[in-house]
């Protein structure tokens, strides 16, 4: 019996199976994260032991002290934050304007342009690293944060434009016509009306842009060659990879610290992210 006096309905077997499957999948997905944090808390003797147990009876913060005590770690963290935030803001604004243009305006080669976006999304990053290296060298961007911001922004745009295109298309054109009748200019409609309506889509694309930029190692290794003061957090992991005896505790502790900003960013935007992905699915 429930609070209203009516008998409770037993849960359906299918629902129970679905919930159990969801919990199992969540556990499988979360296990690497748990093992990373556990390894960061293990003492050195347990990490080097041949017998690995999914727990530790003597947790320690020595690995975190070594990581946070590294002289350049704070600078690497700040560089990663600057690059990731710049890519998120630039890709969101450019993708919003581009998605509006390809959705609201009729111009020649519009379909060709959209197909090019898809082709650009399909090209692997590794195939373009060497051409991008020569491009950055010729433009004087090597060993600067711009060498990381520009490529990541370019690689984030195709996905962002395609996703935002659905959100812009979902806004009825009659709304724009009504705004024009009320005396609103096109730019006013763009930023005061259309932008808030597609904001969930912008948040969803920003999450993917932030994660891919924050975790990047390939570009950071290829474009930051001599000026280590411009390195990002993934490069800090190399400090703990000694050729003969890697510091796995330091690697796991640094990886844990790297994961925290991503989790914080995800928690802050999770509500808009869910609505944004839902809108994309509807479209």
N, C-alpha and C positions, 0 to 999 in steps of 0.2 A: 504494500500500500504506500502511496506517496502522500504528500502534504494535503492534497485536495481530496483524499479519500478514495480515489480510483485506483484499481490495481495496476502495478507496474508491468509494462510489457517486457518480456525477456528479450535480451539482445539477440539479434539474428546471427546465425553462425557465420554468414558472409562478412558481417561487420566485425565480428571478433577476429576472423582470419585477417581481414584488412588491417585492423589495429595492431595485431601481433606482427604482421609483415612490416608495417611502418616502423614499429619499435625495433625490429631486427635490423632493418636497413639503416635506421638512425644510429644504432649501436656500431654497425660495421663502418659507417662513415666517420663516426666520432672516435673510433679506436685509434687511428694514427695520431690524432691530436692528443688523446690521453697518453699514448706511449711517448710522444715527444715531451710533454710536460713531466711525465714520470722519469724519463731519462735525464732531464735537466735537473731533477731533484735528487737523483741517485748520487751517492758518494763514488769516488773514482774506483774503488775496489769492486763495487757491484757492476759498474759499467763494463769493466774489463773482464768480469767473471764469465766463464763459459756457460754457466747456468743462469738463464734469464727468467726472472719471475715477474708477473704482472703487478707487483707491489714492491714497496720498500719499507723496511722497518726503521731506517735511519735517514730520513730526508735531510738534505742540506742545501743551503743557498750559495755554496762556494762557486758553482758554475755561473750563477747570476752575478756574483760579485766580480768575477773575472771579466765578464762581458761588459757590465756597466762601468767597470773601472778602466776599460780600454780608453786610451787617450782620444782616439778619433771616433769613437762610437757615437757620441752626441752629434758630431758634425755629419756623419753618415746619415743619422736619423733625420736631421733637419733637411739635408739634401733630398732624401726620399720624399719627405713631406712636401717640399716645395715643388718637386717635379710632379708628384701625383696630383696635388691640388691644381697646378697650372694646366695639366692635361685634362682634368675633369671639367674645369671651367671653360677652357678653350673649345674642347670637343662638344660640350653641351650647347654652347652658344652657336657655334658654326653649324652643328647638326640641326638645331632648331630652325635657323634661317634657311638652310638648304632644304630641309624637309618641307617647310612652308612653300618654298619656291617651286619644287617639283610637284607639289600637290595642288596649289592654288592657281598656278600660272600654266598656260598652254604655250609651249614654244617648241621650236624645231629640235629634233634629236633628244627629246626628253626621255623617251623610252630607251634609247641607246645609252644615255647617261646612267639610268637606273641599272641597266645590265652591266655597265662598267663597274658600278658599285659592287655588284655581286661577284664579278670576276676579281676585283681587288681583294675582296674578303676571302676568296679561295686561294690566293697566292700565299705560300708558306713564308713565314718571316725569315727563316734561315736562307731562303733563296735570294732575299733582297739585302742581306746584311752587308755583303761586300760592295755592291753598288752604292748603298747608303754610306758606307765608310768613305769611299772616294768623294761622294757628294759633300759630306761634312768636312772632309779635308780641304776641298777646293773652296768652300765657302767660309773656312776659318772657324768652324764650330767644334772641332775636336777639343776634348778636355774642357768642355763647358756644359752647363746644365741644359743649354739649348739643344745640344746634340741628343739629349734624351727626350726633351719635351716635344720637339717637332716630329720625330718618327712615331712616337706613341700617339700623338694627336691624329696623325694621318691614318694610322692603323685602327684607331677607334671610330673614325668617322663613318665608314661604310655600314657597320652594324647599327650605329646610332641613327643614321639617316633613315635606314630601312625601318627601324622600329618606330621612330617618331613620325614617319610618314602615315602610319596607321592612325595615330592619335590625332594628327592634324586633319586627316580625311574624315574622322568621326565628328568633327565640329561642323555643324551645318553652315552652309554658305549664307543662309538666311540670317544667321546671327551677325555676320559681317555687314550684310545689307542694312539690317536694323541699326547697327552702330553708326553706319555712314549717314543714315537718315537723321540720327540724333546729333550729327555734327562731329563725330569722331573721325580723326584722320586714320589713314592706313597704319601708320606707325603706332598710334595710340591703341588701335584695336589689336595690333600685333603684341604689344608688351603688357597692356592692361587687361585684355580679355583672353586672347589666344594662349599666351604664355602660361597663365595660371591653370588653364584647362589641360594643357599637355604636360604639366609639371610632374605627375606620376611617371610618365614615360621618360622624362629627363632624369629622374632619380634612378629608375631602373637601368638606364644606359650608363649613368655615372658610376654605379656600383661595379659594373664590369670593367669600365675604364680604370677605376681606381685600383681594383685588384690586379689587373694585368700590368699596370704601370708599377705598382708597389713591389710586386714579386719579380720584376724583370731582372735577369742576370745577363742575357745575351748582349743587349745594347750597352749596358753599363760596362761590360768587359771589353766590348769592341771599340767603343767611342771614347772612353775615359782611359787613356793610355799612360800618361806620365804624371798628371796632376792628381794625386790621390785625394787632395782636399775636395775634389768634386765627385768623389765616389759616393755610391748609395749603399743602403743597408745590405743588400745581397752580397756585395763585395766584401763586407765585414766578415762573412762566413769563411772566406779564404784564409783569414788569419789563424783559424783553428785547425786547418787542414795541413798538418805537418807531414812531409813525405814519409817519415818513418813511423811516427806515432801521433795520429790525429787525436785532437782533444774533442771527443764526442760529447762530453758534457757541455763544453763551451758551444759547440755547434747547435745542440738542442736548446740550450738556454737562449742563444741569439735568435734561433728560429721562433722560440716562444715569444720573445720580445717583439719580433717582427710581426707576429700574428695578432697581437693585441690591438694595434690601430685598425686593422681590417675588421676585427670583431666589433670594436666600438663604432666604426662607421656604419657597419651593417645594422647594429642595434638602433642607431639613431634614425635610419631611413627605412627600417623594415616595413612599417605600415604603408608608406607610399610605394615601396618596392612591390609589395603584394598587389596593391591596386594597379600598379603600372603593368606588371606581368599579366594580371587578369584582363586589363584592357587590350594588351597585345594579343592574347589568346582569342578574345572576342572578335578582334579585327581579322 
